[in-house]
Amino acid sequence: DALIHKVLLQNLKPATTYFVQTESTIAGEKLTSKWASFRTGSLPGTPVKFAVVGDTQDHPEANTIVGKGIYAERPDSIMIVGDLVGMGWNKHQWEHDFFGSLRPLFDHVPLLPVMGNHDRNARIYYDLMYAPAPTNWYRYQTGDVEFFVIDTNQSVQPNSPQYRWLEEALKTSTAKWKVAAHHHPPYSSDNDDFGDSDVEPTTEGELEIRPLTGLYDNYGVDLCFSGHIHAYERTFPMKAGK
């Protein structure tokens, strides 16, 4: 008798499409979901297609357009690099702005969530998002790609729990491609958030999370995705701050 359910699916085969329908009884009334489907992760040595988007927040009209465009490409998974909603404690935003605007994408494509500052570390985030403990940082491998998800709302300074976890995870990874993801950017040329709009843009970014880049250098991380600033930018490969 609950409104939120977590269902564990076991013994799934890789690179396989599964169809799912859930049934639940609440206050004596049987509720049945629509059919949904998803595809499990790729086999080693085979291509991996994934989508990345950030800061969906409270923009359902834009989310619908973006979601349809992503779904048309049929990715294996979608990663949202933080700020899934505008205010993490607002139930309406989760129901309407997030889930309501991003179907049919969410009916068929697994979501890899990243905690953002607007998600507010709210209880409802943990109710609706599920990943292996401790939930807001985790690793996930599909094919030859391994994703390392970090919560940069919490400390990532050397000797912090997350830093130690990430170093061990990167050290033990045998994946050909290593991809890091967190909400705040370690580097940015966005002059709205990190500079003076009257002068040349800076390349600062979030200095508090810059220590992560040392781990990326040492353990051969190939890509780092982040959100937070509402702009699109990319860099040439970075090493040692250059």
FENKADA-V319085 format. One line per field, one symbol per residue. ss: DSSP state (H for helix, E for strand, C for the rest). psi: psi as a letter, one per 30 degrees, with the letter a starting at -180 (. if undefined). burial: I if it has 9 or more other C-alpha atoms within 8 Angstrom, else O. Layout:
ss = ???
psi = ???
burial = ???
//
This chain:
ss = CCCCCCCCCCCCCCCCEEEECCEEEECCEEEECCCEEEECCCCCCCCCCEEEECCCCCCHHHHHHHHHHHHHCCCCEEEECCCCCCCCCCHHHHHHHHHCCCCCHHHHCEEEECCCHHHCCCHHHHHHCCCCCCCCCEEEEECCEEEEECCCCCCCCCCCHHHHHHHHHHHHCCCCEEEEECCCCCCCCCHHHHCCCCCCCCCCCCHHHCHHHHHHHHCCCCEEECCCCCCCCCCCCCCCCC
psi = ilfkkkkkklhkklhkkkkkkkkkjkhfkkkkllklllkllllkgllkklkkllhebhieeeeeeeeeeeeffhlelkkjhlhelejffjeeeeeeedeffgkgefffkkkjlkkleffghlefefefkklkkgegklkkkkbgkkkjkkjgflkglkfleeeeeeeeeeefkgkekkklklekkfkkgjfeegakffakklhdajffgefefeeeeeghkekkklbekilkllllkkkhg.
burial = OOOOOOOOOOOOOOIOOOOOIOOOIIOOOOOOOOOIIIIIIIIOOOOIOIIIIIIIIIOIOOIIOOIIOIIOOOIIIIIIIIIIIIIIIOOOIIIIIIIIIIIIIIIIIIIOIIIIIIIIOIOIIIOOOOOOOOIIIIIOIIIIIIIIIIIIOOOIIOOIOIIIOIIOIOOOOOIOIIIIIIIIIIIIIIIOOIIIOOOOIIIIIIOOIIIIIIIIIOOOIOOIIIIIOOOOOOOOOOOOOO
//
